[in-house]
Amino acid sequence: MRCVKSPPGRVAAPASEGTLDVGDAARAHTSKEKQRMDAENVVGLIVALALLGYLVAALIRPEKF
């Protein structure tokens, strides 16, 4: 594979042999997968906030825990 120099901040086009089509990786995510990921993020946020609330309450009133 040849090495191609490019100016700073620019990505050089790869040589003709062994090219990588990044578009395939970008197209792999469908809207259904994105919705599932959004739901997972919301559930994770709720769990994190509940844990934070529990820890703050335990710091304020440790005799109840």
C-alpha positions in Angstrom: 0.0 0.0 0.0 1.4 3.4 -1.0 1.7 6.2 1.5 0.0 9.5 0.4 1.0 12.8 2.1 -1.7 15.4 2.6 -1.9 18.8 4.1 -2.6 19.0 7.9 -6.3 18.7 8.7 -7.1 16.8 5.5 -7.5 13.1 5.0 -5.6 11.7 2.1 -7.5 9.4 -0.3 -6.2 5.8 0.1 -4.4 4.1 -2.8 -6.6 1.9 -5.1 -5.6 -1.4 -3.5 -6.9 -2.3 -0.1 -9.3 0.6 0.2 -11.8 0.8 3.1 -15.4 1.9 2.4 -16.3 3.8 5.6 -19.8 4.4 4.3 -20.7 0.8 5.0 -20.0 1.2 8.7 -21.9 4.5 8.8 -24.9 2.9 7.1 -25.0 -0.1 9.6 -26.9 1.9 12.2 -30.6 1.9 11.5 -33.3 4.0 13.1 -34.5 1.0 15.1 -31.0 0.5 16.6 -30.9 4.2 17.4 -34.2 4.1 19.2 -33.0 1.1 21.2 -29.9 2.9 22.1 -31.9 6.0 23.1 -34.1 3.8 25.4 -31.0 2.3 27.0 -29.5 5.7 27.6 -32.8 6.8 29.3 -32.9 3.7 31.5 -29.2 4.3 32.4 -29.9 7.9 33.3 -32.8 6.9 35.6 -30.7 4.3 37.3 -27.8 6.7 37.8 -30.1 9.4 39.2 -31.7 6.9 41.6 -28.2 5.7 42.8 -27.1 9.3 43.2 -30.2 10.1 45.3 -29.7 7.1 47.5 -26.0 8.0 48.1 -26.9 11.6 49.0 -29.6 10.4 51.3 -27.2 8.0 53.0 -24.7 10.8 53.5 -27.3 13.1 55.0 -29.1 10.6 57.2 -26.8 7.5 57.7 -28.8 6.3 60.7 -31.7 5.3 58.4 -29.4 3.1 56.3 
